[in-house]
Structures are given as structure tokens and as C-alpha cells.
Amino acid sequence: MPEQPRYVYISTKASIDPVKTVIVFPPADQARTVGDAESFARRSGWVDAVEDDASVLMVAVAGDGWDACPADMPMRLYQENRRSFKAVGTGSAAAGGSLWAWETLIYLVGYGDGATFAGNYQLSCPGFAAASVLVDGSADALGALDEPSEHWLVNNPSDYNVKNRDIPIAAWFMGTGSAQAMLDHAIAVDAAEPAGDIEVAGHPTRVLANPENAGMQIRVTPGLTGEDPVIANAGMDFFCRVIRWKNGPDGSLAPRRTKDEFCHDGTYLHDEVIHGGERYHYAVYLPKGFKRAQARNLSLVISIHGRGEPTWIFAEKNGWERLADETRAFVVMLPDSPGNVWSEERDAPALAKMVEQTIDSFGLCRERTFITGFSNGAVFTCQMASLYPSSSRLRRRGTVRALKRSFRVGWEDSSLRRASPTPATRSRSGLLPAMPMIRRGSSQPKMLTWCSPLTGAAARRRRSSIPRRSMLRAMGTRRASASTRSNTATTRVSRWWRRPV
């Protein structure tokens, strides 16, 4: 099929951090051509809002009206363009000039009949976008709610059977238009309750949210209408606070902090070390209500982000902070890497410095130091455990004891026939990418293989677990029985974790 026509604007500030993809659907009579789309984007304030937020904007074109456009146009626009966005700012540090348009950060915007088109797609594929802003229009094809979900984020197991009406959404309804049917659905699926009214540019705004998950949030502002640039600024701020984590077939909505809030709202304590001429920032989380002195002799959990995912986004993703609040047994340290990627040779000594500095600064227990990671961070976790298996920084009672019961990774080269197993951790994603972790003399490893006797649903269950019970027992706490949904450190842990691999 031919590519969907669109106007694209890339912020000059977009660089190594993941970028939001904001897809706008103007009224059809203002989106006949790419020139029309650009003009609307500038008049309505979305170009300025995206520029300030270091994001990417796509404005769809409807030459013959939205009714003549393919219903899956939002997905097509994203899939056709996601790998083509290039950094345009001077001095950008983006690897190879490419930007990471992350699936967890897609947002829809619609005006008039464009809002109807965008709203209908949100109901037919509710797992596609993290949130939407619909102005002067709303969905009218509610029959899509009874269809099976697209489950596009993660390939679904054979027994996955979820309908669109079961998937929570985040949406902001503005202006006029018949939004009541979609609003009623959103409130029901989110189990949203009144969360207090706010004012946006002087306009009263009703807010409804799930009391346990503010990411499942609905806003209603009848007074904001038309192409007022205030809508773009308010909408972008809304988008900055909602994410759809890629942790299941349709993902899961969650609230998140902005970068400024992460750095300055006091939830995390911030420090840095210098190594090899690089500044390494890291954040420390104390159990809620704890002062620095109260952290003395607690355990330390080091949570390492994945490639491309800075700590300010990664924080709270896997729930270690929530578990720290629940158990009051450990402190969480979240290190940042230059360029959002971990390298053993460059970064291992720096992380060792961060660990040492954190332990000394808070008086933490050296005998109970744990390390965990996601994706590239999981690889780096293995490397750190290999480099410091019994050092004072990562003692055997901590890291290695937790690691040795996990999956095993082997390596092969031209001189070996069989893989040599090495203890490894696992992240929420489970699989560890290839990496040169072990070197024996002059032998250079060629390939690492992830070995597991399980496949299919059993492997998926194994990959969804995190070593919660083992870690809590080693930390000296008895509170190891609580469980929540996947993607948090409080995930259910099966009995297999206590068995040798």
C-alpha cells in the first residue's frame, strides 16, 4: 500500500531520550493537503508544544475526508515512520542520528470530525495510544468495543481473550460534541472516580481517575474549543503524565513524573560520581517517610535501566519503590549511564563507585546489596556480578546468591563445542541479548545463548516473575507474601525460583 500522506515536525531538542509520537487529526476541511496539515499544526500550537517537549509530531492528511481514509491510519502512520525520525538539533547525541519513537509513548489528538476518527480508532485499538485529546468531537463507533483486542504491543498467547471494552484508556474531552457515550465507557473501564476539579487557562475541568492508578484518567473541559493553542500546551502536559508500558498484549496504563518533577520534587535524592571524564548521575529512593538517618543498616537494591531508557523514565517502572514502601527494608538506587546505554568496559567501575558512595553516604548494609536490571541493564547486571562476585561492593550474600538460582547464560567460540554456563539475572523481558561477558586467556567469545528448558506459556510465566521472595528473605524481612500484577517488583513469584536451574 502507498504511504499515508502526512506532515512531520521533529523537535530540535529531540535527542537520546525516547520521544513521544503525537499524531494529530484536524478537521477534514483543514487537512486536504500536507500544506493544510502544516498550517493547522502551527495555528493550533502543536508545533510549538512538540518543540518544547523534544517530541515528534505527525499531522494526518485527509484528501477526500476522514470517511475515505483507512480505519487503521494511526497505526499505519506510526509503523511507516517510526524508524525514519532523525535528530535535527545541532550537537544531538542520538545514536546514528536516529530517534527512538517508543511504542509506550504514542498519543492521539483530534479536532471536529478528526476527533471522531481518532476516537473511533482509540476504541477499536485501545492499546495503541497512551492517551488522547479529543476536541469538539468524539467516537461514534462503539460497536468496536465488542471486538477482540489488537494486542499489538506483545504477541498474545493462545489463551489470551480480551475485548476492547476491557482495556483502560486515558482521554481528555474538550469543547462541544457528543462525547457522552465514549465518556461513559472510559469512566466504566477505568473504574474512575471524581478526583477533584482543576482549572486550565481559566476553564473548569472535571477530573476522574482510578484511585489506585492515576494513569487511568479522564478529563472533561467544555470551555476549551477550536484551535486555541492553550489546548496543545495543556494536552502535552497531560501526555507527559501518562504512559502505556509495553508489558503485555495491550500494555498497561500508568502515571509518570515529568523529568523536572523527577529531579526536583524531593521524591528521590540525587547525586553523581565522575569516572573517565564522564559525570554519572544516580537517584536514591528511601522508603516513604524515612529520613537519611533512618536508612542506616537497610539493604540496597540497585535497579539498572535498559538501553535508551533514562532513569527519570525507568524509575517506578518495575515497582521497587512501592516494595520499599511496603517492606521498609531497603533503599533503591537507580544509576544513569551516558547516552542511555551500558558498557562493561566504560561503566562498570563507575557503577562500583556509585554503589560504594551510596552505601557510605546512607550507612547501608554491605552484606545485603542486590542488583537487578532490565534489557541492556540485565546484561550489565550479569557483567557486574561476574566482575565483582565477592567484592565488598557486591557481596556473595547479596548479588551472587540472588543470581545463582536464575537462568544461565553460556558462551561459545571457535575453540569450544559446548556453552560454558554462567550465573545470570533476568529482567522483566526475560531474554538476555548476546554479549561478550566471559574471556578466558586469548579466547574471544563469539556468541551467548540463553538456555531454558521451558517454552510457550511456561516460559512466559517464568519470564514474568521477579525474584521477590528470595530477595526479601535475604534482606531480613518477613513480608514476602503480597502480590500484584505483572511489571512490578511485587509480582507473584512461583516456587520454581527456590529450585536450582
MOFEN-V774066 format. One record per residue. PHI is phi in whole degrees, -180 to 180 (999 if undefined). BURIAL is + if it has 9 or more other C-alpha atoms within 8 Angstrom, else -. D_CENTER is the distance of its C-alpha to the mean C-alpha in whole Angstrom. Layout:
BEGIN
((PHI:BURIAL:D_CENTER) (PHI:BURIAL:D_CENTER))
END
This chain:
BEGIN
((999:-:31) (-67:-:31) (-64:-:28) (-74:+:27) (-66:-:29) (-165:+:27) (-102:+:26) (-121:-:24) (-128:-:23) (-114:+:21) (-61:+:21) (-71:+:23) (-91:+:20) (-66:+:17) (-148:+:17) (-83:+:15) (-75:+:12) (-56:+:9) (-107:+:11) (-72:+:11) (-111:+:14) (-105:+:16) (-111:+:19) (-110:+:22) (-120:+:25) (-73:+:28) (-56:+:31) (-57:+:33) (-73:-:36) (-116:+:34) (-140:+:32) (-71:+:35) (-133:+:34) (-63:+:32) (-63:-:34) (-61:+:34) (-62:+:30) (-65:+:30) (-60:-:32) (-65:+:30) (-60:+:27) (-78:+:29) (-63:+:31) (-80:+:28) (92:+:26) (-73:+:23) (-63:+:24) (-66:-:25) (-65:+:21) (-68:+:19) (-60:+:21) (-66:+:21) (-95:+:17) (59:+:17) (-119:+:15) (-122:+:17) (-118:+:19) (-125:+:21) (-114:+:24) (-73:+:26) (-115:+:29) (-123:+:32) (-59:-:35) (-115:+:37) (94:+:35) (-69:+:31) (-65:-:33) (-88:-:34) (-89:+:31) (-61:-:29) (-62:-:27) (-95:-:24) (-55:+:24) (-58:+:20) (-64:-:19) (-62:+:22) (-58:+:21) (-67:-:18) (-66:-:19) (-72:-:22) (-116:-:20) (-58:+:17) (-95:+:18) (-106:-:21) (-73:+:19) (-117:-:21) (-65:+:21) (-116:+:24) (-74:+:24) (-70:-:27) (74:-:26) (-63:+:22) (-98:-:21) (-62:+:19) (-62:-:20) (65:-:22) (81:+:22) (-86:+:19) (-102:+:16) (-97:+:12) (-87:+:12) (-73:+:8) (-62:-:9) (-77:+:6) (-125:+:8) (-108:+:11) (-138:+:14) (-110:+:18) (-136:+:21) (-142:+:24) (-127:+:28) (58:+:31) (-68:+:31) (-69:+:28) (-70:+:26) (-63:+:28) (-63:+:27) (-66:+:23) (-64:+:23) (-62:+:25) (-69:+:22) (-63:+:20) (-77:+:22) (-82:+:23) (-144:+:19) (-65:+:17) (-84:+:14) (-74:+:14) (-106:+:13) (-76:+:11) (-163:+:14) (-141:+:17) (-123:+:20) (-118:+:24) (-115:+:27) (58:+:30) (177:+:29) (-161:+:27) (-65:+:27) (-129:+:30) (-107:-:30) (-72:+:29) (-62:-:30) (-64:+:27) (-65:+:26) (-90:-:28) (-87:+:27) (-62:-:24) (-68:+:21) (-74:-:20) (38:+:17) (-81:+:16) (-70:+:12) (-138:+:14) (-56:-:18) (-86:+:19) (-68:-:22) (-63:-:25) (-95:-:25) (-79:-:22) (-143:-:24) (-120:-:22) (-97:+:23) (-58:+:22) (-68:+:23) (-94:-:21) (-102:+:18) (-61:+:17) (-133:+:16) (-121:+:16) (-151:+:19) (-125:+:21) (-97:+:25) (-127:+:27) (73:+:31) (-93:+:33) (113:+:33) (-87:-:33) (-101:+:29) (-63:-:31) (-64:+:30) (-67:+:26) (-62:+:26) (-61:-:28) (-63:+:25) (-61:+:22) (-63:+:24) (-69:-:25) (-69:+:22) (-85:+:20) (51:-:22) (-83:+:22) (-125:+:25) (-54:-:26) (-119:-:24) (95:-:27) (-94:-:28) (-130:-:27) (-114:-:29) (-123:-:27) (53:-:30) (84:-:32) (-103:+:31) (-60:+:31) (-133:+:27) (-87:+:27) (-119:+:24) (-126:+:23) (-148:+:20) (-68:+:19) (-63:-:21) (-98:-:18) (-153:+:15) (-69:+:15) (-67:+:13) (-84:+:15) (-134:+:17) (-124:+:20) (-126:+:22) (-135:+:26) (-134:+:28) (-64:+:31) (-77:-:32) (-92:+:30) (-148:+:31) (70:-:32) (-102:-:31) (-56:+:30) (-60:+:28) (-58:-:27) (-62:+:25) (-64:+:23) (-65:+:22) (-68:+:22) (-63:+:19) (-66:+:17) (-63:-:17) (-62:-:16) (-63:+:13) (-67:+:12) (-112:+:12) (-134:+:10) (-138:+:7) (-115:+:7) (-64:+:5) (-87:+:7) (-124:+:9) (-175:+:12) (-51:+:14) (-116:+:13) (68:+:10) (-145:+:10) (-71:+:10) (-154:+:9) (-77:+:10) (-150:+:9) (-84:+:12) (-75:+:13) (-60:-:13) (-64:-:17) (-65:-:16) (-58:+:15) (-81:+:18) (-130:-:20) (-85:-:20) (89:-:21) (-66:-:19) (-115:+:18) (-98:-:21) (-119:+:21) (-153:-:23) (-155:+:24) (-129:+:26) (-118:+:27) (-146:+:28) (59:-:29) (81:-:29) (-104:-:26) (-94:+:24) (-109:+:21) (-83:+:20) (-147:+:18) (-117:+:17) (-123:+:19) (-115:+:19) (-98:+:22) (-51:+:22) (-53:-:23) (91:-:26) (-79:+:27) (-95:-:29) (-54:-:29) (-65:-:32) (-73:-:31) (-81:+:28) (-56:+:31) (72:-:31) (-75:+:28) (-75:+:26) (-124:+:23) (-112:+:20) (-100:+:18) (-114:+:14) (-107:+:14) (-71:+:10) (-88:+:10) (-63:+:12) (81:+:11) (-113:+:8) (-68:+:10) (-60:+:11) (-66:+:10) (-90:+:7) (-67:+:6) (-54:-:9) (75:-:9) (-60:-:7) (-102:-:10) (84:+:12) (-64:+:15) (-65:+:15) (-63:-:16) (-68:+:18) (-63:+:20) (-65:+:21) (-68:-:22) (-91:+:24) (55:-:25) (-113:+:26) (-154:+:23) (-108:+:22) (-105:+:18) (-118:+:18) (-119:+:15) (-85:+:16) (-110:+:15) (-113:+:17) (-62:+:19) (75:-:17) (60:+:14) (-145:+:16) (-99:+:18) (-131:-:21) (-57:+:24) (-64:-:27) (-80:-:25) (-104:+:23) (-58:+:24) (-63:+:27) (-67:+:25) (-65:+:23) (-59:+:26) (-64:+:27) (-63:+:24) (-62:+:25) (-61:+:28) (-66:-:28) (-67:+:26) (-60:+:28) (-68:-:31) (-67:-:30) (-107:+:29) (66:+:31) (-80:+:29) (-81:+:30) (-67:+:31) (-76:+:31) (-129:+:28) (-115:+:25) (-124:+:23) (-136:+:20) (-144:+:17) (-153:+:14) (-119:+:11) (58:+:12) (-57:+:14) (-69:+:14) (-69:+:16) (-60:+:18) (-65:+:19) (-60:+:19) (-60:+:22) (-63:+:24) (-65:+:24) (-66:+:25) (-74:-:28) (-75:-:29) (-125:+:29) (-69:+:30) (-142:-:33) (-78:-:32) (-66:-:32) (-78:+:29) (-134:+:28) (-72:+:30) (-58:+:31) (-67:+:31) (-102:+:27) (-57:+:25) (-67:+:28) (-64:+:29) (-70:+:25) (-77:+:25) (-66:+:28) (-96:+:27) (-89:+:24) (-61:+:24) (-115:+:26) (-116:+:26) (-118:+:29) (-127:+:30) (-132:+:33) (-144:+:35) (-66:-:39) (-99:-:41) (-124:-:39) (-97:-:39) (-120:-:37) (-75:+:33) (-101:-:34) (-71:-:31) (-137:-:29) (-58:+:27) (-147:+:23) (-94:+:20) (-139:+:17) (-97:+:14) (-61:+:12) (-75:+:12) (88:+:16) (-75:+:18) (-105:+:18) (-68:-:19) (-62:-:23) (-161:-:23) (-83:+:27) (-103:-:27) (-117:-:30) (-129:+:34) (-117:-:37) (61:-:40) (-92:-:40) (-68:-:38) (-109:-:35) (-64:+:32) (-103:+:31) (-155:+:29) (-112:+:27) (-122:+:26) (-90:+:24) (-114:-:27) (-149:-:26) (-76:-:29) (-102:-:27) (-137:-:26) (61:-:25) (-62:-:24) (-63:-:25) (-66:+:23) (-65:+:20) (-64:-:21) (-65:+:21) (-68:+:18) (-82:+:16) (-97:+:18) (-127:+:17) (-69:+:21) (-69:+:21) (-66:+:24) (-60:+:26) (-66:+:24) (-65:+:25) (-64:+:29) (-67:+:29) (-76:+:27) (90:-:31) (-108:+:29) (-95:-:30) (-87:-:27) (-127:+:26) (-108:-:26) (-69:-:24) (-147:-:21) (-138:-:18) (-74:-:16) (-60:+:14) (84:+:10) (-127:+:12) (-68:+:15) (-93:+:17) (-61:+:17) (-54:+:20) (-116:+:22) (-78:-:25) (-66:-:28) (-57:-:28) (-61:+:26) (-85:-:29) (-93:-:31) (-64:-:32) (-84:-:30))
END
